[in-house]
């Protein structure tokens, strides 16, 4: 869950944490360049080719990323994206190397190190805590279904990533990327800027080249927004093509895990491995016959030709730098043969926000109580969690409190009329999107994913940088893909495509064509702060 519902005033930006770095400090941070790390910006295809040719093993690959995490995440610029490293990672890699030597290759993820958000169960020696000290010691008995799928595909589970605590469902004044267990994750593009939430660590880790790909989760913006802030590709799939069993929940209606990568193709490969029907998550059974085995078959550099793309009209106004990037992206669509049509989608869906908030409160209480009942942490219900936080406020709540937890606890059951009414209103976003696409004969609807990264401000919390496009697809449970469109003063901005249920093949083809035509992914420079960037470029 991103900070979509309770957004703060941008005028507070001047109070953010900053520190003018010396030239020596900047030079030291900038030493972490491609010359120091041979896997910089590598892709799944490139790694597989090297392993096939005998130039690289999964163990060597894993060792290199573990060293990278130590150099970049735990020291140097200290991104703080990884909350825990898997002590079994090297052993897993060695076992997969033996399989390869014996002629068994599970697929394109065979031997590929993947980082996992710390709200997803792994049946190993790592904890699953949602970043909360209340869940320290919670070691799951078995993998979440999506983790089992990744292991089956040959992925090396490299570690867990930090997140906004409780997936940013704790306070109306939270700072994205902060958790009581993991501390504050930084944006690798500019270290005093936030990585956005709640999949902060996954987004920052992929961008900083701490792994090949990573898994995040989203309720409303938590894959897309950090992908935009960190300058990577993110996919929020149709709810139900990826199982949620074994994932600490917010909303049964909106939750989904999703891939985060540096390229559309890598995201498509990861998504292909994550999908699957799961009896423990009944919603996945609706995807039968609607999910291809391999999403990469739809990647087509010429896919924009002849397409009709709806463009969110409200984003044509606002911060002139972001608007300029948006207009350039629209021009690219037209140059690639697409017809663009201005639409007012947010005007139709924004009034649903209050209903969405009610749905999340009810569903969080229901879902987290069920999860905590069998968890191995210090608390076993939402009520106990709130009490734990109050009793340990100095360490758990030093900067912001837990209003959202308290509001959720005050709600009743899913049989309440208030919940049923709110659910019907919130999910009416599906009909709004469907009708708009049908009326305008659209293949997709596009918009700026979110504005550039805000400063880390533990006093006032996050503030609004505008251009937030996540709610419509989130409330509808529809797919959403973000691809970089450029930078504003070194800060990345993403471009979003959404469509109807199970339209991932079409969206991936469009996003891939856009990516190939623009190539706007930028390698982070670990800039300490904006002041240190002079002269501005």
N, C-alpha and C positions, 0 to 999 in steps of 0.2 A: 504494500500500500504506500503510495507516495503521499506527499503533503498537499494533495489536491483540494480537499474540502476546507481545511482550515489554513488558508494561505495568509501570509503576513504582508505588511506594507513595505514596499521597496525603499521608502525613505530612511529605513533603519540600517541601510547598507553601510553607512559610514562608521557604525559602531562595531563592525566585524573585526575579527582578530587579524592583525597584520604585523609584519616585522620587516624592516628594510634590510635586505641581505647585503653583505659585502660582496664586492666583485669576486673575491676569492671563493666565497661560499657558492656563488652562482657557477663559477667555473668548475668547482668540485662536483656539483650536482650534474652539470652538463657533460661530465666525463662518462656518464652512463649512457653511451650512445651505441649505435649499431656496431662500432668497432670493438666494443667490449663484450658483445653478446652475439654469437653467430646465429642464434635463432630469432633475432629481431624480426618481427612482422612475418614470421614463417606461417605457412598454411598447412592444413592437413595433407593435401596432395604432395607438397614438397617434402614433408616429413616421411610420408609413406614411400615416396620414391627413394629417398636416402636409405631407408630401412630395407627396402627391396634390393637395393644395390649393395647392401652390406656396409655402407658408410656410417651407419648409425644404428644403435640398438635402443630398445625401449628403456632399458636401465640407464644408458648414457643420457638419453633425452630427459628422463626423470631427474637424474642427478643435476643436469644443467639448470633445470627449472628450480630445483631446491636451492641451488647456489644463487640463482637470480633472486629468489624470494629473500634469502638472507641478506643479499647486497642492496637490494632496492626497497624491499618492503619492511625489513626489520632494522635496517641501517641506511646510510646514504640519505636519499630524500625521504625515507621512512613513510611510505604510502599507507601502511597499516591496513592493507586489504585482506590479508589472510589471518583468520582468527586461530587456526589450528592446522598443523601439517600432519598428514597421515603417516604414522610410523611404519605402516605396512606398504607404503608406496613403492619402494625399491623391490620388495619381495614380489609384489604384484607384477611389476615390470619384468622381472627376471622370469617369472612363470610364463608370461606372454611371449618373451623372447624364445623360450624353449618350444612353445607351440609353433612359432614361426619357423624355427629351425626344423621342426618335424613336418612342416608343410601345411600346417593349419593356420589360416588367416581368417579371423572372424568377420572382417569387413574394414571399411575405411577408418574406424576408430581404434583398430587393433594397436595397442601400445601408446595411444595418445593420452597425455596427462590432461585431466579435466578438474577444475575447481568447482566446488558445490556450495551453494548458499547454506548458512548455518541455521536453517529452519527445516532442513530435509534430513530425515533419518538415514543414517548409515549403520549397518549392522557390523560394526568393527570396533576399534579402540577409541574412535573419536566421539566427542559429545555432540548432542544436538540441543541448542539452547535458545535459539532466536535472539542471541546476544544478551540474554538475561542472566544475572547472577542467581536468580531464583531457580534456574534449571541447570546450574552447575552439577555435574555428575550424572546427567541424563544420557546414558549410553543405551542406544536402542537395541532391542533383541534381534531385529532383522532390518534389512534394507527397506526403504520406501520403494514402491513398485518402480518408479522411474530410475532409481539407482540400480535396481536389479537389471533393468533393461540396458543400462549403460555398461554394467559389468559383463552382461551377456554379449554386448557388442565389442568388448575388448578394451574398454576405456580403463585408464589408470586413474583411480580416484586420488588426486594429489593432496587434497586438503579441503578445509571449509573456509568460506569467506565471511567477513564481518558484514553486518547489515544494520539498518536502522532498527533499534530494539523493538521486538514484537512486530517486525515488518512495518514499522512506523505507525502502528495502531496503539499508541500509548498516551500521547499528549497533543494538545492543540498548539503547543509552542515548541515542538521538537526541533532538533537539529539533525538533518538527514545524515546518515552515515555514522551516527554515534550510538554506541550501546554500552551498558554498564559492564559487560564482560569484555568487550573488544576495544573500547575507547573510540576515538575518532578516525575514520578513514579519510584520506585526502584525495583530491583530484590530481592525477599525475600531470595534467597539462598546466596547472597553476596551483601550487600547494596550499595556498590560503583559501582556495575555493572548494565548495562542497562537491562530492561525487554524485549527489542526489540519492534518493532512496526509493524503495528500501533495499534493492539489490546493489547497494553501494560498493561492497567489496568485490562482487563479481564483475561489475562494470570497470572499476579501477584496475583490477588485476588483469583483465583482458587487454585493456588499453596500455598498461605498463609492461606488457609482454611477460607476465608472471606465469602464464599457462598458454596452451594453444587455444582452448575455448573454455567457457564456464557456463554454469546453470544458475539462473535467477528464478525468482517467482514474482508474480504480479497479481494484485487485486484491482488497482487503478493506477497505472503508470509506473509500477516498480521494476519493470524490465525496460520499458521504452524510455522513460525519463533519464535513468542513469546511463543508458546507451547513448542518448543524445549528449548529455553533459560530458561524458568521457570520450566521445568521438568514435563509437564503434557501432556495429550492427546488432540490433536486438529484435527478437520475434516474440510477441505475445500471441500464442496460438488460440484457435477456437477452444473455448472451455469444453473439455471432454475428450480431446484427442491425446492429452497427456494425463495420466492418473495423478490424483492428489493424495492417495492413501499413503500415510507415513510422512506427510508434510504438515507442519504446524499451521493450522488454518486461520483465516479471517472470515472468508465468505464462501460458502458452498456454491453460491450462484456465480461468483466472479473469479475465484482463485484459479490460477494455473501456473505451472512451471514453464520456463521458456529458455531458449538458447541465446547466448551472448557471445559474439565472435568479432573478428576484425574484417571478415568478408561475408558477403551474402552466401557464397557457396559453403563456407565452413559452418555457418548457421544452419543451412539446409541439411548438411550431413548430420549435425548434432540432433536436429529436430527429428530426422528420420529414425534415429536410434532411440529417442525418448518416447515415441508414441506406443500405444498398445492398449488393448481392452483389459480391464481389471475388474474382477467380480467384486472387489472391495470398494470400488468407486463406480457406482451404477451409471453415472453420467457417461462414462467411457463406452458403455455398451451401445449408446446412440451413434457412435462413430463407425459402427460396422459397415464395411464396404465404402467408406468415404475417405479413408486415409491410405495413400499410396505407400508402398514399401520404401521408395526412394524419391525424395523431393528434388534431388539434383537433376532429374530428368526434365524438369520444367524450366531450367535456367536457359534463357535465350536472350542474347545481347540485342536482338532486334524486336523484342517483345512489345515495345511501346508503339510501334508502327500500327496505326489504325485504332488504337485504344482511345476511349473517352474517359478522361480523368476529371472528377469534380475537385475544385480548388476552394478551400475554406476562405470565404470572402473577408471575414473579419481580420485575418492575418495580413491583409494588404495594408493595414495601418498599424502604427505602433513604433517601436524603436527602429530608427531608420537603418541601422546596421543589419538588424535581423530581417527587416522587410526587404532589403537589398539582396540578401542571400536567398530569401523566399522567391523573389521575382526572378532571380537567375535560375533557380531550380525549375520554375514554371517555364521559362524560356527553353531550358534543356528538354523538357517534356515535348514541347512543340517542335523543336529541332529534330527530335527523334521520331517524329511522325504522329504524336498524340494530339488529340483535340482536347482543349481544356474548357471547362464550364464552371463558372463561379457558382458556389452554393453557400447557403447559410445554415450549415448543419448545427453548429454550436448554439445558434439562436433557438433551435428546436429542442436541443437536449439539455442545455444549461438549467432549465426549470426543473429537471428531474433530480438535481443534486441533493436536495433535502431528503427525498425519498430514498436515494441510494444510501445516505448516511444512516438512516433508520434501519435499512436492511442489514448493513454491515454490523451495526451494534447488536442486533438480535442474533445474526449468524455467528458472529465472533463468540458471543457468550455460549451458544450451543456447541460450536465446534471446539473451542479451546477447553471447555469443561470435559468433553469426551477425550480429547488428547491427553490432558493433564491427569485424568483419572488413572491412566496406566503408565504414565511417565515416571522416571526414576529421579526426578529432581526433588527440590525441597518443598514443593507445593503440588496439590492435587486437584485444585479447582481455581476458578477465577477469583472467588472470594478469598481463598488462601493467598493467591498471588498478590492481591491488593494489600492484604495485611502484611505480607512479607516486605513489600516495597515500603510501606509506612514504617515498619520496624527497622529497616535498613536504609532509610532515606538518604543518609549522608553519602553512601557509596552508590546506591541505586538511582537516586533522584537528585543529584547535586545541581543540575541545571534546569530541568523541567520536570513536571509532575506526571500524573497518570489519569487525567480527566476522561480520556476515551475508555480506559479500562473501567472506571467508575460508572460512566454513562451506560456501558454495555451491561455491567452487572445489575443495573437498575431495571433493565428490560425484562420482559416476561418470557414466554415460550414461543416457538414458531407457530403455535396455534392461535396466537393473538390476532385479532382483527387488524390492529395497527400494523403488524408485520405483513399480513397478507395484502393489505391495501398498498403499502409502500413497495412491496415486491412487484406487484402488478404495474405500478407507475414507473418504477426504475427500469424494469425490463421492457417497457414500451419503447425503449431506445432501439430494440430490434426492428419493430415495425417502421420507426422513423427512418432508419438507415435503409431498410429494404424498399420502402416507398420512394425515397429520394433517388436511389439507384435505378429503380424501375422507371420512374417518371422522366429522369434525365438520361436514361439509357447508358449508365455509367459502368465502367469496369472496376473502378476503384475511386475512393475519395482521398485526397491528399491535403496535408497541412504541415506547418512547422511543428515538430514534436514538442518542443518547449524552448523557452528563451535560454540564453547562456547562463552558465553556472553562477549561483550567488556565492557570497563570501561565507565562510564558516563563522557562525555567530552563536556561541553557546549562551549568550545572555538573552538575546531576543528571539532566537530560533531562525528558521528559514524565512525568506521573504520572496515575494512574487517577482519573477522576471518575465512573466507573460507568456503568451502563445502556447498555452497548454492544450494539447489535442487528444489526451488519453481517455477522458470520460465516456465519449460515445461508444467506442468499441468495448471498453471495460464493462459498462452497464449491460450492453447487449451480449457479452460473451463472445464477441466476434474477433477475428484475427487482425493483428496490427504489426507492422514492420517499420522500423526506423533505420535510416541510412544517413551517413554524414553528408551535409551539403556545404560545409566550409567552416571557417572560424571567424569569430569577431574578437579582435585583440587577443589572439591565441586561444580563445575559448571555443570549443566545438559547438556546433548546432546541428540537430538532426532533422531529417525530412521524413514524414510519415505517410504510409499508405494503409488504408483500411478497406475492408469489403465484408461481404456476408459470411455466414457460417460455412466452414470447411472450404473456404476459397483460398487456402494457403498456396496451392499450385499457381493460381493466377497472380497473387500478390508477390510471390517469390520471383516469378518471371519478370514482372514489372520492376520490382526493386533491383533485380540483377541488371536489367537493361539500364536503369538509371545509374547504378553504381559504375558500370563499365563506361558509361558516357561521361561521368564526372570525376571519379577517382579522387574524392575529397578527404579520404582518411589521412590524418596527420599523426605522425609519431610524437608522443608527448616529450616535452623538453624539461619537465620538472622545474618550471620557473617558480621561484619562491613566492613572488607576489607581483601584482601589476606594476608597482613602482619600479621594480628591478628590470622591467622590460625596455626602458629607454635606450636608444631612440625607438619610438613606436613604429611598428610596421604593420 
